[in-house]
């Protein structure tokens, strides 16, 4: 538990947007949007700011960061919404050829 707590403290204290400007190639972010049922549970109040809203700062920091939202998905988008995952990746790769 102490290692886990230390890891979480370090993770939440970091600001990866400081390095966003260094990204030189297009990056696709498939953002899990979860479900209203999950987001409306009080103990899950950290999900939206941590896993959804935080990506907005990254996209604003560098136009090479492209966000695509995947509805009704969570941590494993490729399992939750495999067709949407494949489509988004194919579209992204098609734009880069």
JOQUIHU-V911716 format. One record per pair of residues at least 4 apart in sequence whose ideal C-beta (glycine too) atoms are under 7 Angstrom apart, sorted by the first residue. I is the first residue (numbers start at 1). J is the second residue. D is the distance in whole Angstrom. If there is no record, write none. Layout:
[[I | J | D] [I | J | D]]
This chain:
[[1 | 5 | 6] [2 | 6 | 6] [3 | 7 | 6] [4 | 8 | 6] [5 | 9 | 6] [6 | 10 | 6] [7 | 11 | 6] [8 | 12 | 6] [9 | 13 | 6] [10 | 14 | 7] [16 | 20 | 7] [17 | 57 | 5] [17 | 58 | 6] [17 | 61 | 5] [20 | 58 | 5] [20 | 61 | 4] [20 | 62 | 5] [20 | 65 | 7] [21 | 61 | 6] [21 | 62 | 6] [23 | 27 | 6] [23 | 62 | 5] [23 | 64 | 5] [23 | 65 | 7] [25 | 64 | 7] [26 | 64 | 5] [26 | 66 | 6] [26 | 96 | 6] [27 | 64 | 6] [27 | 65 | 5] [27 | 66 | 7] [28 | 66 | 5] [28 | 68 | 7] [28 | 88 | 7] [28 | 92 | 4] [29 | 55 | 6] [29 | 65 | 6] [29 | 66 | 7] [29 | 67 | 5] [30 | 68 | 6] [30 | 70 | 5] [30 | 77 | 5] [30 | 85 | 6] [30 | 88 | 6] [31 | 52 | 6] [31 | 55 | 5] [31 | 67 | 5] [31 | 68 | 7] [31 | 69 | 5] [31 | 70 | 7] [32 | 51 | 6] [32 | 70 | 6] [32 | 73 | 5] [32 | 74 | 5] [32 | 75 | 7] [32 | 77 | 5] [33 | 52 | 7] [33 | 69 | 5] [33 | 70 | 6] [33 | 71 | 5] [33 | 73 | 6] [34 | 38 | 5] [34 | 39 | 5] [34 | 47 | 6] [34 | 74 | 5] [35 | 39 | 7] [35 | 72 | 5] [36 | 40 | 6] [38 | 44 | 6] [38 | 47 | 7] [38 | 74 | 7] [39 | 44 | 6] [39 | 47 | 6] [39 | 48 | 6] [46 | 50 | 5] [47 | 51 | 5] [48 | 52 | 5] [48 | 53 | 6] [49 | 53 | 5] [49 | 54 | 7] [50 | 54 | 6] [55 | 59 | 6] [55 | 67 | 6] [56 | 60 | 6] [57 | 61 | 6] [58 | 65 | 5] [59 | 65 | 5] [59 | 67 | 5] [66 | 92 | 7] [68 | 88 | 5] [70 | 77 | 5] [70 | 81 | 5] [70 | 84 | 5] [70 | 85 | 7] [72 | 80 | 7] [72 | 81 | 6] [73 | 77 | 4] [73 | 80 | 4] [73 | 81 | 5] [74 | 80 | 6] [76 | 80 | 6] [77 | 81 | 6] [77 | 85 | 5] [78 | 82 | 6] [78 | 85 | 5] [81 | 85 | 6] [82 | 86 | 6] [83 | 87 | 6] [84 | 88 | 6] [85 | 89 | 6] [86 | 90 | 6] [87 | 91 | 6] [88 | 92 | 6] [89 | 93 | 6] [90 | 94 | 6] [91 | 95 | 7] [92 | 96 | 7] [93 | 97 | 7]]
